[in-house]
């Protein structure tokens, strides 16, 4: 019988962070998070300080926020937000688009409703495209233009040999290590891309630019190239570092660095359920489901922990805070799930909360 995973992170995952993440091997600097009567909350330290603008994006009344999962920016500063959404709301879009001022522009992606997860914008020549992954009953990933029109759509890579017969066409919402539940993308310099099967087989698949499967690495295990919920991924080419894939090995509370030919390099521990990662210049941003976002420099030293409420969130054994906006604190995160940089060093953060939330962290001079 396939291993079954509940729809939300298990209590075991949250409890596992209590000891290790609290005394993290990544020694974190002190956090600034203050509420002033005449200003928005601030967070960060030293040169990495931000103004916290919760609920930055404005949604028209005909739509409603659902569980936000991923965020991505195009070259013109438009933000794309994907929701897991609810399976019973078939006519409600899963992707919302906002302009640089947070004003609603358009919505699409009904086909991902109930399973929307990862989203990235990729520049290809003069054009830009959205890459979307969806799990649950969708079990798919797709390339789209910025208006939401499908370029191609793919399902389980049966050539990989790790999926049960018919997984590319068969029943949905069945969990297990022989099932396909894709979560996030990383784009490589040669045009290929990597796709994490973060809730299914725990393999990372490599595809060519047209979405044709090429190879895989990883699979379930206890680390050193094996994973327990490889949920997020990015391509790390920060200055002074050898190019590598960064895998958010979420249930192990760690990042694994893997060479582009799939060989294990190293592990960085001390996170609280790291959900995804992205780089900008020398910085690596890691949203952690246990109540904070970490910024690391090119030496993988923590330079800031943003909107840190990890201690309170870790103590919330029944996940009551997640569904109760009245319990959210200004300038603090609940469950950061994805983050992306804009060209000015600002950050956008989507949280895994029942009503959805997208926060803009405005970089201060």
NUKOL-931312 format. One record per atom (N, C-alpha, C, O): x, y, z; residue in one letter. Coordinates in steps of 0.02 Angstrom, whole numbers, plus 50000, padded with zeros to 5 digits. Atoms other than C-alpha are relative to their C-alpha. Last residue first. Layout:
N
XYZA/...
//
This chain:
365
499334997850016X/509145260650104X/500444999550063X/501035001150060X/499854993349977X/507605250650149X/500735001649986X/501164997249990X/499314999149977X/507055235450050X/500115007350018X/499955011849979X/499684994550036X/505155234150040X/500695001250029X/500765002950087X/499484997449956X/504535217150099X/500405005149961X/500795003449916X/499434996850032X/502905214050006X/500485002450054X/500275006050100X/499694994449966X/501725201550087X/500575002749957X/500974998949929X/499404998250036X/500525189849997X/500275006450032X/499925011550034X/499704993549985X/499225181250105X/500625000949959X/501044996449955X/499514997250045X/498005166950081X/500285006650024X/499925010550056X/500314994650038X/496425163850183X/500485003049948X/500295007649911X/500655001950028X/496955146750245X/499685005449957X/499355003949907X/500514998649950X/498785150850266X/499324999349967X/499265000149906X/500455005749998X/500275144050168X/499515001050058X/499594997950111X/500045004249941X/501105160950146X/499464994649992X/498944995749962X/500665003249996X/501695169949989X/500004995350060X/500494991750071X/500055006349963X/503185181750006X/499284997650000X/498825001350018X/500715001749996X/503725195749891X/499954993150029X/500304988550008X/500215007049999X/505455203049919X/499244999550002X/498905003650033X/500605001349962X/506225219849875X/499824992649996X/500034989149949X/499845003349937X/508025220049815X/499404999250045X/499474996750101X/499804994949952X/507725232949678X/500154997050069X/500285000650116X/499344997350015X/507695220149536X/500265005050050X/500865006650050X/500064995750059X/506245210549619X/500695003249988X/501145002450029X/499714993350000X/506595195749731X/499745003949940X/499585001149888X/499614998050059X/505495180349755X/500245007250008X/499915011350040X/499774993150000X/504755170749901X/500385001449936X/500694996949908X/499604998350059X/503785154649930X/500195007450005X/499865011350039X/499985005750044X/502935145450074X/500415001249937X/500704996649909X/499734998150066X/503055157150223X/500114993849957X/500424988949979X/499715005750035X/501955149950364X/500255002149930X/499915000949881X/500305006149974X/501475162750497X/500334993949967X/500714990349999X/500285004950046X/502545178050467X/499694994250038X/499854992950096X/499805007049987X/502795192750583X/499674995549947X/499124996849923X/499285000750005X/502785211550552X/500264993050012X/500874992050017X/499694995650049X/501025213650617X/500764999150000X/501084998950053X/499704994049972X/500495198350718X/500315004349946X/500625001649900X/499394998250035X/499275185250654X/500275006650029X/499885011150044X/499425002049960X/498025178950784X/500665001849966X/501195000849996X/499994995849941X/496555188550708X/500614998450045X/500815002550086X/499634993850012X/496975180150543X/500045004750060X/500505008850065X/500294994649961X/496395163450615X/500405006549990X/500875007850027X/500674998550023X/496645148550500X/499665005850035X/499075007050026X/500055000050073X/498535146950514X/499315002249976X/499265005949927X/499834993350024X/498535151750699X/499895000549925X/499665005749900X/500564995549991X/497585135950748X/500155007049972X/499705010449948X/500034995650060X/498875124050674X/499425005050005X/499125006749954X/500635001450034X/498515111550815X/499895004349938X/499355004249909X/500045007050020X/500315110850878X/499374998349961X/499374993549922X/500715000650021X/500535129750880X/499884993049973X/499834992049912X/500405002249943X/502175129450979X/499264998949983X/498884996350024X/499795006749983X/503215130050820X/499584997250058X/499464991250061X/500295004550050X/502225145250765X/500174992750016X/499764988350008X/500735000449990X/502615154650926X/499684995049951X/499244991249971X/500135003149935X/504475150750919X/499264999250012X/499034993950035X/499925007350001X/504605153950733X/499824996850067X/499514991550068X/500465001949946X/503895171550734X/500034992550011X/499544989350029X/499925006349964X/505295179150630X/499494999250057X/499505003150105X/500685001149973X/504745193050513X/499964993650040X/499484989850035X/500514994950011X/506425191650423X/499334997850027X/499114992150017X/500605004249994X/507965182150479X/499415004850004X/499375008950050X/500634997349972X/509475191550416X/499494994450004X/499464990049961X/499904992849989X/511305188950366X/499375003350027X/499405008950052X/500634996449992X/511315169950382X/500155007450015X/500495008950064X/500104997349933X/512995163650319X/499345003750003X/499185007549957X/500555003549966X/512955153050162X/499965001750074X/499774997650116X/499655004949958X/514635160050104X/499514995850040X/499714992050085X/499695005050044X/513705168549960X/500434995050038X/500634989950010X/499524997350048X/512585177350085X/500334994549960X/500154988649967X/499325002449992X/511025169950167X/500445003449948X/500225005049893X/499564997650053X/509305177750195X/500714997750015X/500964998650070X/499294998949988X/508055168250301X/500345002549937X/500195000449882X/499645000250063X/506155169850298X/500735001650015X/500885006650048X/499514994850016X/505175165850455X/500264999149930X/500154994049898X/500054993249978X/503715156550537X/500575004949987X/500655009550027X/500044998649928X/503995137850532X/500165007450012X/500645009050048X/500705000749978X/503595135950348X/499925001550074X/499375003450096X/500075005849956X/505315142750306X/499294999750027X/499045004650054X/500604999749959X/505565154450158X/499934993550039X/499984988050011X/500315006449982X/507385153450102X/499385001250043X/499465002750102X/500564999249955X/508195168150012X/499664993250010X/499564989449962X/500465005650006X/509945166349941X/499445001150050X/499575002150109X/500485002149949X/510935182349916X/499614993749980X/499454992749922X/499675004549953X/512535185549817X/499514996850050X/499714992650090X/499334997749983X/511625192649667X/500334995050046X/500374989050030X/499954993650033X/509825186649680X/500685002950019X/500795004550078X/499414995849992X/509485168649726X/499915006649963X/499535007249915X/499864996050060X/507895158749757X/500625004250014X/500755006050071X/499404995949998X/507365145249879X/500065003849934X/499815001649882X/499744998550067X/505835134949925X/500615004550008X/500795006350064X/500515001650051X/504915127150074X/500245001349929X/500034997749883X/499894995650057X/506225125850211X/499564998049941X/499544992249922X/500395002150058X/505425116450357X/500095004849941X/499625008349922X/500645002449975X/506245126050499X/499524998549944X/499125002849925X/500594996350023X/508065127850448X/499374997050032X/499394991650062X/500214994849954X/509645122450541X/499415004249978X/499305009650004X/500545001649953X/510605111950417X/499775006250038X/500065011650032X/500024994349955X/511655115050261X/499384999150044X/498824999150020X/500634998749967X/512095099050169X/500075005950047X/500575006550082X/499994998349929X/513495095950044X/499295001250025X/498815001649986X/499444995649981X/514005090549870X/500025001050075X/500514999450108X/500054996549936X/512915075949812X/500635004050015X/501185001750005X/499565002649947X/513065071449628X/499935004350063X/499915010550059X/500365003949951X/511605074349507X/500414997250057X/500174992850093X/500045006850025X/512545080049352X/499724995350054X/499794989250048X/500485000250055X/512135098149396X/499984993249965X/499554992149923X/499714997950064X/512985095949563X/499504999149944X/499004995649951X/499905005650046X/511875094549718X/500305002749935X/500085007749909X/499694997350061X/511815106149868X/500214994149957X/500594989749979X/499485004150029X/510605100150002X/500245003249935X/499855005649895X/499884999150071X/509645112350109X/500544995149979X/501044994350014X/499344998550027X/509005106850279X/499975001749926X/499465000649893X/499834993249976X/507535104550396X/500675002349973X/501065005550009X/499355000449967X/507535085650358X/500245006950025X/500785007450053X/500115003749938X/505655086550322X/500654998650037X/500644996850096X/500414996749950X/505995100450197X/499954996250066X/500074999050119X/500165006549973X/507465094750094X/499585001250063X/499845001050119X/500284999149934X/507495111450004X/499734993350024X/499174991350007X/500625003749988X/508615106749858X/499775001450072X/500155000250119X/500154999849929X/509925119149797X/499324996750010X/498824999049983X/500714999949983X/510555114349624X/499955000150076X/500284996350111X/500295005949967X/512365118849594X/499245000950004X/498985006550000X/500725000850014X/513505130949502X/499744993450029X/500074988250025X/500105004350058X/515195132349590X/499254999249988X/498874998450036X/500235006749987X/515215147149708X/499964996049935X/499834998849882X/499535003749959X/516195163349706X/499814992950016X/500164989550053X/499284998850011X/514765173849642X/500434996150050X/500284995750109X/499764994149966X/513045165649661X/500765000849992X/501114995949984X/499404997850033X/512615152649531X/500245006650030X/500465011149994X/499554995549962X/511325142849629X/500635001549959X/501044997049948X/499345000650031X/509905135249527X/500455005450031X/500315011350025X/499784994450041X/508375133949639X/500684998349971X/501034993749994X/499385000750037X/507325120449721X/500185006649968X/499745010649951X/499804994150038X/505875117649838X/500674999049967X/501044994449984X/500564995750017X/504905102849911X/500195005849954X/499815007449908X/499604995050035X/506165088849920X/499545005249967X/499415004949907X/500394994250023X/505035079850046X/500455005349969X/500565010649999X/500655000949970X/506215067650132X/499615006449989X/499685011250026X/500414994749972X/507745066750021X/499394997450037X/499164991850028X/500675002849994X/509235056949959X/499585004750042X/499865008650082X/500245001550067X/510835065249897X/499344996449998X/499064995449944X/499425001350044X/511745065050063X/499794997849931X/500034992849904X/499544994550013X/510105063850162X/500564998049954X/500564992449927X/499824996349940X/509045050550247X/500515005549989X/500835007750037X/499445002249959X/508145042950100X/500175005050054X/499795009750065X/500084999849928X/506835044649964X/500604997350038X/500914992550017X/500415005449974X/507375048249785X/499975000350076X/500335004250106X/500334999649936X/508805058849722X/499614993850017X/499874988350013X/499565001749944X/509265060449540X/499595000550064X/499045003250064X/500254998649933X/508355060549374X/500564998850050X/501054995450035X/499685003949948X/508645060349185X/499705001950068X/499245006050072X/499325002250016X/508095067149016X/500304995450053X/500594990250036X/499635002749944X/506215070449013X/500694997549978X/500754994349926X/499865007150010X/505595081148869X/500454997550056X/500985000550069X/500375004149953X/504845097748924X/500084992649989X/499664988750012X/500665001650027X/505365107648771X/499594995550046X/499054993150027X/500394993950004X/506845116048858X/499294998849974X/498855003049983X/499744995150047X/507555099048907X/499525005949994X/498995005850026X/500344999650064X/507015090449066X/500385004749953X/500745009149975X/499704995150046X/507885084949227X/499664999349931X/499574993849905X/499975001850071X/506885076349363X/500315005749959X/500205011649973X/499954993850037X/507165077749551X/500124998149927X/500614994649911X/499464999150049X/506555062249641X/499995007149972X/499475010549974X/499424996849969X/505525062249801X/500615000249954X/501175001349976X/499445004850000X/504285050149719X/500615002450038X/501044998450056X/500105006550030X/502735060349763X/500604995450009X/500704992750064X/500495003749961X/502625075649874X/499884993049973X/499494989250002X/499914999149928X/504175084849817X/499524996350044X/499674995050102X/500615003849984X/504295078649639X/499964999650076X/500084994450106X/500025004149941X/505555092449605X/499324996450006X/498804999649998X/500665000049969X/505725098749427X/500024995350060X/500184989450053X/500105005349950X/507395103549350X/499315000850030X/499065006450039X/500274998149935X/507585113749191X/499924993850043X/499884988250019X/500375005249964X/508635112949034X/499675002950062X/499825008550083X/500685000450025X/509095128548936X/499594994550030X/498984994550025X/500005003050067X/510985127148957X/499314999449970X/499244996649915X/499714995550050X/511015139649102X/499984997249929X/499975001049881X/499285000550006X/509825129549210X/500265004249942X/499875006149898X/499794999450070X/508065133649266X/500755000549995X/501075004450030X/499384996150004X/507395127549433X/500244999949928X/500224994649896X/499545000150056X/505605121849458X/500655003750016X/500675008150059X/499654993850019X/504405117549601X/500534998849946X/500744993249934X/500064994149957X/503085105349670X/500345006349974X/500035011649975X/499474995050011X/502715089949567X/499885006450038X/499315008550048X/500284994149967X/501595076149642X/500505005849995X/500825007550045X/499724993950026X/501885060349538X/499645006050030X/499055007150016X/500484995350028X/501585043549624X/500355006649982X/500915008050005X/500065001850070X/502715028649659X/499495004449964X/499235002649911X/499344999150031X/503295036049825X/500014997749928X/500504998949893X/499535005549990X/501485037849878X/500655001349963X/500695005849922X/499334998249979X/499925048549868X/500444993950005X/500194988350014X/499725005849966X/498335045649769X/500735001650014X/501115003349969X/500024999449927X/497475062149732X/500214993750036X/500034992750094X/499664994549969X/497195057649549X/499934999650076X/499564995550103X/500364996549947X/496735041349464X/500435005450033X/501045004750038X/500465003449954X/497615036649302X/499715004450055X/499705010550049X/500694999350025X/498375045349150X/499484997750051X/498884998750041X/500064994150043X/500205048449191X/499295001149975X/499145006449948X/499984994049959X/500155036449339X/499945006449958X/499725011549984X/500584995850008X/499585022449223X/500005006550040X/499515010150040X/500315000150066X/500845009749285X/499375004349998X/498945003950043X/500435005750011X/501675014849448X/499665000649931X/499565006149906X/500714999149987X/503045027849439X/499604993749983X/499784989949937X/500134999749929X/504935026449460X/499265000450017X/499085000750076X/500045006649968X/505425020249288X/499845000150073X/499884994950106X/499555000049943X/505995037349226X/500014993350036X/500494991650070X/499355002550020X/505195034149057X/500494999550058X/500984995950055X/500005007349992X/503495036349142X/500674996949979X/500844991450002X/499505002550049X/503805054949162X/500094992450007X/500514990150045X/499465003949971X/502165059349253X/500484997449947X/500264994749896X/500215003849941X/501155072749163X/500594995750023X/501164997250006X/499715006749992X/501535086349037X/499744996850064X/499485000150109X/500165002549933X/500715102148968X/500224992750004X/500124988949957X/500015007349993X/501305112448821X/499834998250072X/499935002250118X/499525001750053X/501105130448761X/500084992549997X/500034989549943X/499555005749994X/499525133348865X/500454999349938X/500204999249882X/500125004850053X/498745150748861X/500544994650002X/501144996150008X/500295006249976X/498795159549029X/499854994949947X/499534989849962X/500734999250000X/499055177448971X/499654993750024X/499044993750033X/500184995949943X/500895176849019X/499265001650004X/499025004550053X/499804993050009X/501195162248902X/499725004150058X/499375001450100X/500534995650023X/501065144848973X/500295006749980X/500845008550001X/499724993750023X/502205130049007X/499445004049969X/499055001549929X/500174997050065X/501415115949106X/500425006349988X/500655009650034X/499634993750004X/501605103849249X/499925002549929X/499824998749882X/499794997750065X/500425089849302X/500485005950006X/500545008850060X/499415004050016X/499735079449444X/500295001849931X/500344997649887X/499754997650065X/498045088349443X/500594995849976X/500584993349919X/500355003550054X/497095078649580X/500265002249931X/500064999249881X/500685002349983X/498375083549713X/499684996649940X/499984992149910X/500025006749971X/499905091649628X/499284998150014X/498835000249977X/500615001149962X/500135106449512X/499984992850025X/500144988249987X/500075007049979X/501685113949432X/499384999550045X/499205004250080X/500455001349944X/501695130049330X/500014992650016X/499974988449971X/499975007249988X/503005137349213X/499614998650065X/499755001750116X/500145002649933X/502555154549150X/500094992549999X/499884989049953X/500495005449992X/503365161248993X/499924998350073X/500384999150113X/500035002649931X/504295176748938X/499444994850004X/498934995349970X/500655001649972X/504825181348761X/500064997550072X/500594995350094X/500354993849983X/506315190348688X/499344998950036X/499015003750055X/499924995350054X/507405174848693X/499695006650020X/499845009250074X/499765004250055X/506675163648826X/500045004349938X/499545005649905X/499854996250060X/506435172948992X/500304995249948X/500794991849962X/499365001350033X/505675161649124X/500055004149936X/499605004149895X/499974996650065X/504325165949250X/500694998949971X/501194999650006X/499394996350017X/504055153349391X/499905003549933X/499545001049890X/500064995550058X/502565145349478X/500655003849992X/500945006350040X/499424996050018X/502435130649599X/499875004449939X/499485002549895X/499445000049952X/500845124149682X/500565004749979X/500595010450003X/499474995350019X/499115123549606X/500555000350052X/500415000450112X/499345003249998X/498165107749655X/500575004649982X/501145002549980X/499975005849956X/496345111749690X/500674996650002X/500764991750039X/500374999049938X/496165123449542X/499984993550041X/499814988250015X/499565001849944X/497525119949414X/499645000650067X/499944999350120X/499835007150005X/496335119449264X/500454997650057X/500534991650067X/500525004249969X/495575136149318X/500204992650002X/500004989050047X/499735006049970X/497245144449275X/499484995850036X/499644992550086X/500085005850044X/496725162349240X/500234993850038X/500404994350098X/499995006549966X/496615179449322X/499894994549949X/499544995449899X/500385005450032X/496945197249266X/500064993750042X/500464993350089X/499984999450073X/497655214249315X/499574994849966X/499154996549924X/500195006050036X/497365217049503X/500005001349925X/499755006549902X/500684999950028X/498265232149575X/499884993849958X/500324991649921X/500445004649964X/499785228949686X/499294999949975X/498854997050008X/500314996449944X/500735244349628X/499534995650040X/499214998050086X/499494998149950X/501925234349517X/499735003950060X/500085004750110X/499514995450027X/500415226349428X/500495002150055X/500415000150113X/500044993249972X/499535210949495X/500545004349969X/501095001949954X/499454995850022X/499155193949416X/499885007150025X/499325009750021X/500174992950004X/498065180449495X/500635003949980X/501195001949998X/499444995350009X/498245161749463X/499735007149994X/499305008449952X/499505001349949X/497055148249529X/500585004949997X/500985005250044X/499305000650021X/495515153849435X/500484998950058X/500345000950115X/499614994749969X/493775149749504X/500734999349978X/501014993949985X/500024994050043X/492645139749389X/500405005750029X/500415011250000X/499705001150066X/493085122849464X/500045006349958X/500495006949916X/500104993650033X/492755128149643X/500314999849930X/500805003449917X/500704999250016X/492535110449712X/499855006649965X/499305007449938X/500215004250056X/494385106849699X/499285001249980X/499105000649922X/500465005149976X/494855121449809X/499704996249941X/499454999249894X/500704999650018X/496355132449775X/499604994250026X/499864989850061X/500215006950005X/498185127949784X/499264999849979X/499064995849937X/500325002849941X/498465146049744X/499914992449989X/499844990149933X/500385006150010X/499655153949619X/499754997450067X/500094997750118X/500125003649937X/500205172049624X/499594993949985X/499054994449955X/500445005750013X/500985180849474X/499964995950064X/500464993750091X/499955005649954X/501755198049508X/499464994849983X/498884996549975X/500665002849986X/502025210749369X/500094993650041X/500514989450025X/500204999149930X/503695219849383X/499314997650017X/499054999250070X/500334993549994X/504005222249197X/499735001150071X/499395006150083X/499494994750008X/505295208149189X/499705007050007X/500075011850016X/499744999550067X/504045195549261X/500465006149994X/500565009750043X/500024993450032X/503885191649445X/500234999649928X/500704995949912X/499484999050050X/503455174949528X/499905006849968X/499335009149960X/499974993350029X/502455169649681X/500575000449950X/501094997149960X/499404997750034X/501915152549746X/499935007049973X/499385009449959X/499445004650003X/500745144049869X/500635003049969X/501175002349998X/499474997850046X/499285154849925X/500604995450005X/500804993250059X/499345001449971X/497855145550009X/500545001749949X/500624998249899X/500015006949976X/496315154549941X/500694998750031X/501055003450048X/499375003349985X/496005172949915X/499884992950024X/499404991550060X/499805000149931X/494335177849840X/500674996350008X/500844991949969X/499545005549984X/493735183349671X/500145000150075X/500025005150109X/500265006150032X/492205193649620X/500464994050011X/500264988449998X/500495003749960X/492655206849750X/499784993549968X/499584988950004X/500704997850009X/494235212649661X/499514995350036X/499684989650050X/500395004750041X/495925208149740X/499285002649992X/498985004950040X/500714998749993X/497215220549804X/499604995849951X/499734995849891X/500385000650062X/499025214749828X/499255000950014X/498994998350064X/499814994950049X/500015221249976X/499565000049939X/499385005349913X/500604999250043X/499125210950108X/500115005449948X/499685009649935X/500455005850005X/500595213750226X/499425001749954X/499235007549946X/500654997950028X/501825227650188X/499574993849990X/499564990949935X/500455005750009X/503355224950299X/499325002549978X/498985006150014X/500664998149976X/504705238150279X/499514994449982X/499524992049926X/500584999550045X/506375229850256X/499405002850037X/499325001850097X/500604998149964X/508115229450330X/499455001549950X/499575004049895X/500565003950024X/509605220250259X/499385001350043X/499174997050082X/500194997650067X/511005232950277X/499404996349972X/499164998149918X/499464996950038X/511085229850464X/499765002749933X/499285006449930X/499424997749962X/509675218650524X/500515003249953X/500575001249895X/499345000950028X/507935213350469X/500555002650045X/500445004150103X/499685006349983X/506125218350498X/500704999849969X/500825003149919X/499365001150033X/505085234050499X/500314993550024X/500164991250079X/499485003949965X/503255236650539X/500634999549958X/500624999949897X/500105007250006X/502325250450446X/500534996450041X/501044999350057X/499675003450056X/502445268250509X/499824992749999X/499544990050047X/499974995850059X/501695281550621X/500334996649941X/500514999949892X/500654997150014X/501085270850766X/500005003949935X/499475004549903X/500044993149979X/502655260450764X/499335002949978X/499055000949927X/500614996850023X/502705241550760X/499995007150028X/499985008150088X/500304995149955X/504415233650775X/499385003049968X/499355003749907X/500705000350021X/505275218350705X/499615004550047X/499485002650104X/500364993949986X/507175218950708X/499294999249975X/499194997949915X/500514997750048X/507935201750716X/499705006550024X/499555007350083X/500614997549968X/509555197150804X/499545002949947X/499765005749897X/499944993549966X/510795187950696X/499345001950032X/498824998950018X/500374994450030X/510585169450658X/500115006450038X/500165006350100X/500084994949947X/511855155850697X/499705006349969X/500005009549927X/499934993550032X/511545142750563X/499885005350054X/499315006750070X/499284999550014X/511855127050666X/500145006249959X/500725008449954X/499775001450067X/510125130350730X/500755000649993X/501075004850024X/499284999249987X/509735129450914X/500374998849936X/500844994849933X/499934994949948X/507885132550886X/500725001350017X/500915007050032X/500044993350029X/507935123550720X/500095005450053X/500355010850038X/499474998450047X/508575107350794X/499985007149975X/500505010549974X/499334999949971X/507505106150949X/500525002649952X/500895007249967X/499994996649935X/505775111250893X/500705000450030X/500905005650056X/499614993950003X/505965107250709X/500145002950069X/500565007350076X/499305001750013X/505435089050723X/500445006249999X/501055005750006X/499675001649936X/503815094650805X/500744998749990X/501145000150034X/499934994049959X/503285103150644X/500364998650065X/500795002550086X/499554995350033X/503655088250532X/500105006250043X/500675008650051X/499315002449992X/502875075850653X/500495004949970X/501025006350000X/499784997749935X/501285086250656X/500724997950014X/501105001650045X/500175004149942X/501155082750472X/500245003250064X/500695007450065X/499405002849968X/501195095950337X/499824996550065X/499414999050104X/499594994849970X/499445097950261X/500614996950032X/500614990950045X/499994994050044X/498495087050137X/500405005650029X/500605010149991X/500574995649992X/498965071250230X/500075006249958X/500625007849933X/499814993749969X/500285059650155X/499385004350008X/499015005149960X/500484994550007X/499895041450118X/500255006150037X/500485005550093X/499994995649942X/501275028550092X/499545005949987X/499585009049934X/499594994050002X/500745017049952X/499965003950064X/499445004150097X/500434994050000X/500005000050000X/500445006250000X/500895006750042X/
//
